[in-house]
């Protein structure tokens, strides 16, 4: 069988040009270099493709131009064992923020318990669109969480986590719920 037909059958393009080659080590070196260049080209093409996909999604690529600035605070009505926690979200940036439901976290030393706050008195408030300069305030009664789980009465701190639909996250200050040996 002719050597040329065998090379075409095996799809080895570098072997087609090696008919007059007297040094097989050069041919092997050329094959290895060609394979490495192809593999490197595939990796580079993947990263270039990802870069152009990010350029298509301009809100993700130019995130520093439309940065959302929120100020999240959590206040309480009493010094210890508060009945009402007041969450205040203020948009201090130049762009509107589309907020998901906030998450309230009750914390002990090593234990955390998180609850999603959907609204007040059975009404859905979130998702919420907050324009620049607008303040959103929500009063959260701790009694509803105590009815759900009695062990939350013994937790020491509370905090609110807020996120928008793009994935940016903000957190409030810690509020002390009761005295302990640690605090």
C-alpha positions as CSV (number, residue, x, y, z in Angstrom):
1,X,0.0,0.0,0.0
2,X,1.3,3.4,-0.9
3,X,2.5,5.6,2.1
4,X,0.7,8.6,0.7
5,X,-2.7,6.9,0.9
6,X,-2.0,5.8,4.5
7,X,-1.2,9.4,5.5
8,X,-4.3,10.8,3.9
9,X,-6.3,8.1,5.6
10,X,-4.9,8.9,9.0
11,X,-5.2,12.7,8.4
12,X,-1.6,13.6,9.3
13,X,-0.9,16.7,7.2
14,X,2.7,17.1,8.4
15,X,3.6,13.6,7.3
16,X,2.6,14.5,3.7
17,X,5.5,16.9,3.4
18,X,8.1,14.5,4.9
19,X,8.7,12.4,1.8
20,X,12.3,13.5,1.3
21,X,13.0,14.0,5.0
22,X,16.1,12.1,6.2
23,X,15.9,13.0,9.9
24,X,12.8,11.6,11.7
25,X,13.5,13.5,14.9
26,X,12.8,16.8,13.1
27,X,9.5,15.5,11.9
28,X,8.5,14.4,15.4
29,X,9.5,17.7,16.8
30,X,7.4,19.5,14.2
31,X,4.4,17.3,15.1
32,X,4.8,18.1,18.8
33,X,5.1,21.8,18.2
34,X,2.0,21.8,15.9
35,X,-0.1,20.0,18.5
36,X,1.0,22.4,21.2
37,X,0.2,25.4,19.0
38,X,-3.3,24.0,18.3
39,X,-4.0,23.3,22.0
40,X,-2.8,26.8,22.9
41,X,-4.9,28.3,20.2
42,X,-8.0,26.5,21.5
43,X,-7.4,27.8,25.0
44,X,-6.9,31.3,23.7
45,X,-10.0,31.2,21.6
46,X,-12.1,30.2,24.7
47,X,-10.9,33.2,26.7
48,X,-11.3,35.6,23.7
49,X,-14.9,34.2,23.4
50,X,-15.6,34.9,27.0
51,X,-14.3,38.4,26.7
52,X,-16.6,39.2,23.8
53,X,-19.5,37.7,25.7
54,X,-18.8,40.1,28.6
55,X,-18.7,43.0,26.1
56,X,-22.1,42.0,24.9
57,X,-23.5,42.2,28.4
58,X,-22.5,45.8,29.0
59,X,-24.1,46.1,32.4
60,X,-21.7,43.4,33.7
61,X,-18.6,44.6,31.8
62,X,-19.0,48.3,32.7
63,X,-20.2,47.7,36.3
64,X,-18.1,50.6,37.6
65,X,-20.1,53.1,35.6
66,X,-23.5,52.3,37.1
67,X,-22.6,51.3,40.6
68,X,-25.5,51.1,42.9
69,X,-24.9,52.5,46.4
70,X,-27.2,51.5,49.2
71,X,-27.1,52.3,52.9
72,X,-28.8,49.6,55.0
73,X,-29.4,50.1,58.7
74,X,-31.2,48.1,61.3
75,X,-32.7,49.8,64.4
76,X,-34.5,48.4,67.4
77,X,-37.3,49.8,69.6
78,X,-35.9,48.7,73.0
79,X,-32.4,48.3,74.4
80,X,-32.8,44.5,75.1
81,X,-35.3,42.0,73.8
82,X,-36.8,44.3,71.1
83,X,-40.3,43.7,69.8
84,X,-39.8,45.6,66.5
85,X,-36.7,45.8,64.3
86,X,-36.8,48.7,61.8
87,X,-35.0,48.1,58.5
88,X,-34.1,51.2,56.5
89,X,-32.7,51.0,53.0
90,X,-31.6,54.3,51.4
91,X,-30.4,54.6,47.8
92,X,-27.6,57.1,47.9
93,X,-26.3,56.3,44.4
94,X,-27.3,57.8,41.0
95,X,-28.9,54.6,39.6
96,X,-32.1,52.8,40.6
97,X,-31.8,49.4,42.4
98,X,-34.0,46.4,41.9
99,X,-33.9,44.6,45.2
100,X,-34.7,41.0,46.1
101,X,-36.3,40.0,49.5
102,X,-34.0,40.9,52.4
103,X,-32.8,38.1,54.7
104,X,-32.7,38.6,58.4
105,X,-30.0,36.7,60.3
106,X,-30.2,35.9,64.0
107,X,-26.9,34.9,65.4
108,X,-25.5,33.3,68.5
109,X,-21.8,32.6,69.0
110,X,-21.6,29.6,66.6
111,X,-25.2,29.3,65.5
112,X,-26.9,31.3,62.7
113,X,-30.5,31.3,61.7
114,X,-31.7,33.1,58.5
115,X,-35.2,34.0,57.4
116,X,-36.4,35.7,54.2
117,X,-38.6,38.7,54.7
118,X,-41.2,38.8,51.9
119,X,-43.4,41.6,53.1
120,X,-45.6,42.8,56.0
121,X,-49.0,41.6,57.1
122,X,-49.3,39.0,54.3
123,X,-48.6,41.5,51.5
124,X,-45.8,40.9,49.1
125,X,-43.5,44.0,49.0
126,X,-40.5,42.5,47.2
127,X,-39.0,42.6,44.6
128,X,-38.7,46.4,45.1
129,X,-37.5,49.1,42.7
130,X,-35.7,51.8,44.7
131,X,-35.0,55.1,42.8
132,X,-32.1,57.4,43.7
133,X,-32.7,59.4,46.8
134,X,-35.6,57.3,48.0
135,X,-35.7,55.6,51.4
136,X,-37.6,52.3,52.1
137,X,-38.5,51.4,55.6
138,X,-39.9,48.2,56.9
139,X,-40.8,47.3,60.5
140,X,-40.1,43.6,61.4
141,X,-41.8,42.1,64.4
142,X,-39.6,39.6,66.2
143,X,-42.6,37.9,67.7
144,X,-43.4,36.2,64.4
145,X,-39.9,34.6,64.4
146,X,-40.2,33.6,68.0
147,X,-43.5,31.8,67.2
148,X,-41.8,29.9,64.4
149,X,-38.7,28.9,66.4
150,X,-38.5,29.4,70.2
151,X,-34.7,29.1,70.3
152,X,-34.4,32.5,68.6
153,X,-35.1,34.2,71.9
154,X,-31.7,33.1,73.2
155,X,-29.8,34.6,70.2
156,X,-27.6,37.6,70.8
157,X,-27.4,39.6,67.5
158,X,-29.5,40.3,64.4
159,X,-28.4,41.6,61.0
160,X,-30.1,42.2,57.6
161,X,-28.7,41.1,54.2
162,X,-30.0,42.8,51.0
163,X,-29.2,41.8,47.5
164,X,-30.2,43.1,44.1
165,X,-31.1,41.1,41.0
166,X,-27.6,41.5,39.6
167,X,-26.1,39.7,42.6
168,X,-24.6,42.7,44.5
169,X,-24.9,42.3,48.3
170,X,-25.2,44.7,51.2
171,X,-25.4,44.1,54.9
172,X,-26.6,46.2,57.8
173,X,-25.1,46.9,61.2
174,X,-25.4,44.3,64.0
175,X,-28.1,44.9,66.5
176,X,-27.7,43.5,70.0
177,X,-30.8,41.6,71.1
178,X,-29.8,40.5,74.6
179,X,-27.0,40.6,77.1
180,X,-24.5,37.8,77.3
181,X,-21.1,37.0,78.7
182,X,-19.6,37.7,75.3
183,X,-21.2,41.1,74.6
